Amino acid sequence: MSIITISRGSFSRGKEVAEKLAEKLGYECVSREILLEASEEFNIPEIRLKSAMHDSASVLERFSHGKLRYISYYKYALLNHVVNNNIVYHGLAGQYILKDIPHVFKIRVQADFEDRIEQVMKHDHVSRNKAISIIKKDDKERRKWSLQLYGIDTKDSSLYDLVINIHKITVDDAVNLISSVVDTPAFQATPESQRKIEDLTLAAKIHALLIDYSLMVEVKVENKTACLSNIGEVLKYDEVIRSRIEKIILAIDGIEQVKFLDEITEKYDHVNPFYNIGR
């Protein structure tokens, strides 16, 4: 069992690689479905979530609690979907969100620039110069987006286990290459790596739940224990709120204990954000 993430630029044929690879391996192929699941789980219109996930950080900050809320929702939806493995994912930020899971096979698919120009000219019925402009603008925006939201450059080869250029290597060649490598022990789920993804999924669920109460905390789950750090003054000093938060977390399947780490790394000078918890 494995999880494959495919990062791709526009008109790089990465979507085609993902779909053919999933068919060959008998895996589920996932992309936009994660947006739909996050939209349904957190009752946010899909178009709003999609816009938030694609817009720059400055635009995201106009939403309640800014970019962190939407990234948190999306992260949980993705982890919750791939936790059972046998997935080819070619959507947003897979190489970032799933980077700490040992059995994830992270791939970058790119294409020869001339091939991309031809694809755009054919698809959009535009001139060569217009096609070049479209590609350059899209590449710039994608790089800016990943740097602003995640602090990563999608062109950084160190983010991936394999980088494939579609030109001499065809789509079918790429599929055969990836399918031969994914069967190696390095990308097979082990009991330890499976526990890792399950713990990350639980942590993401808790984070997404608490961020609705404007609680910006760091969450880690291990051995059925949820550890909250960067908890701020409210949770450090208000035992009533602390008890309510603990009750909310303990209601989640798979969590048996909650620990609050009392280091204060930021001040909460605004109105108590937990006024509605349990009321």
C-alpha positions in Angstrom: 0.0 0.0 0.0 1.3 3.4 -0.9 0.4 7.1 -1.5 1.6 8.9 -4.6 1.6 12.7 -4.9 2.1 14.3 -8.3 3.1 17.9 -8.5 2.5 19.4 -11.9 2.6 22.7 -13.7 0.0 23.8 -16.2 0.0 21.8 -19.5 2.7 19.5 -18.2 0.5 16.4 -18.8 0.8 15.6 -15.1 -3.0 15.0 -14.8 -2.7 12.5 -17.6 0.1 10.7 -15.9 -1.8 10.6 -12.6 -4.9 9.2 -14.2 -3.1 6.5 -16.2 -0.9 5.6 -13.3 -4.0 5.1 -11.0 -5.6 2.9 -13.6 -2.5 0.8 -14.0 -2.1 0.3 -10.2 -5.7 0.0 -9.4 -5.5 3.1 -7.1 -8.0 5.9 -6.6 -7.1 9.1 -8.5 -7.9 12.2 -6.4 -7.6 16.0 -7.0 -10.7 18.3 -6.9 -12.5 15.8 -4.7 -10.6 17.1 -1.7 -12.0 20.5 -2.1 -15.5 19.0 -2.2 -14.9 17.0 0.9 -13.5 20.0 2.8 -16.4 22.1 1.6 -18.9 19.6 2.9 -17.1 18.8 6.2 -16.8 22.4 7.2 -19.9 23.8 5.5 -18.0 26.2 3.3 -19.2 26.9 -0.3 -16.7 25.1 -2.7 -16.2 28.2 -4.8 -15.2 30.2 -1.7 -12.8 27.5 -0.5 -11.3 27.1 -4.0 -10.8 30.8 -4.3 -9.2 31.0 -0.9 -6.8 28.1 -1.6 -5.7 29.6 -4.9 -5.5 33.3 -4.0 -2.4 35.0 -2.6 -1.9 35.4 1.1 -2.9 39.0 1.1 -6.3 38.1 -0.4 -6.7 35.2 2.1 -6.3 37.5 5.0 -9.5 39.2 4.1 -11.3 36.0 5.2 -12.1 35.3 8.9 -8.8 34.2 10.4 -7.1 34.4 7.1 -5.3 31.7 5.2 -4.7 29.4 8.3 -8.4 28.4 8.5 -8.6 27.2 5.0 -5.3 25.5 4.9 -6.3 23.7 8.1 -9.6 22.5 6.6 -7.9 21.4 3.4 -5.1 19.6 5.2 -7.5 17.6 7.3 -9.7 16.7 4.3 -6.6 15.5 2.4 -5.1 13.4 5.2 -8.5 11.9 6.1 -8.9 10.8 2.4 -5.5 9.3 1.9 -5.1 7.6 5.3 -6.3 4.3 3.9 -3.6 4.5 1.1 -3.7 3.3 -2.5 -4.1 6.9 -3.7 -2.7 8.9 -6.6 -3.1 12.6 -5.6 -2.4 15.4 -8.1 -4.1 18.3 -6.4 -2.9 21.2 -4.2 0.2 21.1 -2.1 0.4 17.3 -1.7 4.2 17.4 -1.4 3.9 19.8 1.5 0.9 18.5 3.4 2.0 14.8 3.2 5.8 15.4 3.5 6.2 13.8 6.9 4.7 10.5 5.9 7.4 8.0 5.1 5.6 5.9 2.5 4.4 8.8 0.4 6.1 8.7 -3.1 6.5 12.4 -4.1 6.8 13.1 -7.8 7.2 16.2 -9.9 6.0 16.0 -13.6 7.2 18.7 -15.9 7.2 19.2 -19.6 9.4 20.6 -22.3 8.6 24.3 -22.7 8.0 24.0 -26.5 5.6 21.1 -25.9 3.7 23.2 -23.4 3.5 26.1 -25.9 1.9 23.7 -28.4 -0.5 22.4 -25.8 -1.7 25.9 -24.9 -2.0 27.0 -28.6 -4.1 23.9 -29.3 -6.2 24.1 -26.2 -6.9 27.8 -26.1 -6.7 28.6 -29.8 -4.2 31.4 -29.3 -1.0 32.6 -31.0 2.5 31.4 -30.0 3.3 34.7 -28.3 0.0 34.6 -26.3 0.7 31.0 -25.3 4.1 31.9 -24.0 2.6 34.7 -22.0 0.0 32.4 -20.5 2.5 29.8 -19.4 4.9 32.3 -17.9 2.2 34.1 -16.0 0.8 30.8 -14.7 4.2 29.5 -13.6 4.9 32.8 -11.8 1.5 32.7 -10.0 1.9 29.1 -9.0 5.4 29.7 -7.6 4.2 32.8 -5.7 1.3 30.9 -4.3 3.3 28.0 -2.9 6.0 30.4 -1.5 3.4 32.6 0.3 1.2 29.8 1.6 3.7 27.1 2.4 7.2 28.7 2.1 8.2 26.2 -0.6 9.2 26.5 -4.2 7.6 23.8 -6.2 10.6 23.8 -8.6 12.9 22.7 -5.8 13.8 19.2 -6.7 14.7 18.3 -3.1 10.9 18.2 -2.4 10.5 15.1 -4.6 11.6 11.6 -4.7 11.5 11.6 -8.5 11.3 14.4 -11.2 10.2 13.4 -14.7 10.3 15.6 -17.8 7.7 14.6 -20.3 9.4 14.9 -23.7 11.8 12.1 -24.6 10.1 10.2 -21.7 6.4 9.8 -22.8 3.4 9.7 -20.5 3.3 5.9 -20.8 7.1 5.7 -20.0 6.5 7.8 -16.9 3.6 5.6 -15.8 5.7 2.5 -16.2 8.7 4.1 -14.4 6.6 5.2 -11.4 4.8 1.9 -11.1 8.1 0.0 -11.1 9.5 2.2 -8.3 6.4 2.4 -6.1 6.6 -1.3 -5.4 9.9 -1.0 -3.7 10.0 -1.3 0.2 10.7 2.4 0.6 7.2 3.4 -0.5 5.2 0.6 1.2 3.2 1.4 4.4 4.6 -0.1 7.5 2.9 -0.3 10.9 5.0 2.7 12.0 4.3 4.8 8.9 0.6 4.0 9.1 0.5 5.1 12.8 2.2 8.3 11.6 -0.4 9.2 9.1 -3.2 8.2 11.5 -1.7 10.5 14.2 -1.3 13.3 11.7 -4.9 12.9 10.6 -6.1 13.2 14.2 -3.9 16.2 14.8 -5.2 17.9 11.7 -8.8 17.2 12.7 -8.2 18.7 16.2 -6.5 21.8 14.6 -9.3 22.3 12.2 -11.8 22.0 15.0 -10.1 24.4 17.3 -9.3 27.0 14.7 -13.1 27.6 14.5 -12.8 29.0 18.0 -9.9 31.3 16.9 -7.5 29.1 18.8 -4.2 29.2 16.9 -2.3 26.3 18.5 0.1 23.6 17.5 -1.2 20.1 17.7 0.6 16.8 17.9 -0.9 13.4 18.5 1.1 10.4 19.7 0.0 7.2 21.5 -3.6 8.4 21.6 -2.5 11.6 23.4 -3.2 15.1 21.9 -0.5 17.6 22.9 -1.3 21.3 22.4 1.5 23.8 22.4 1.6 27.6 21.8 -1.6 27.7 23.8 -1.6 31.3 24.8 -2.8 33.0 28.0 -6.4 32.0 27.6 -5.8 28.3 27.9 -3.0 28.8 30.4 -5.0 30.7 32.9 -8.7 29.9 32.3 -9.5 26.5 33.7 -13.1 26.6 32.6 -12.2 27.1 28.9 -9.4 24.6 29.3 -11.8 22.0 30.6 -14.2 22.7 27.7 -11.5 22.4 25.1 -10.3 19.1 26.7 -13.9 17.7 26.5 -14.2 18.6 22.8 -10.9 16.9 22.0 -11.7 13.8 24.1 -14.9 13.3 22.1 -12.8 12.5 19.0 -12.4 8.8 18.4 -8.8 7.8 18.9 -8.0 10.4 21.6 -7.7 9.2 25.2 -5.7 12.0 26.8 -5.1 15.8 26.3 -1.9 17.6 27.4 -1.5 21.4 27.4 2.0 22.6 27.1 2.1 26.0 28.9 4.7 27.9 26.9 3.3 31.2 25.9 4.7 32.4 22.6 2.1 35.0 21.7 -0.2 37.4 23.5 -4.0 37.4 23.1 -5.0 41.0 23.4 -8.3 40.7 21.6 -11.7 39.7 23.1 -11.8 36.2 24.5 -12.2 34.0 21.4 -13.8 31.2 23.3 -16.9 32.9 24.6 -19.2 30.6 22.8 -17.6 27.3 23.6 -20.1 25.0 25.3 -22.7 27.7 25.5 
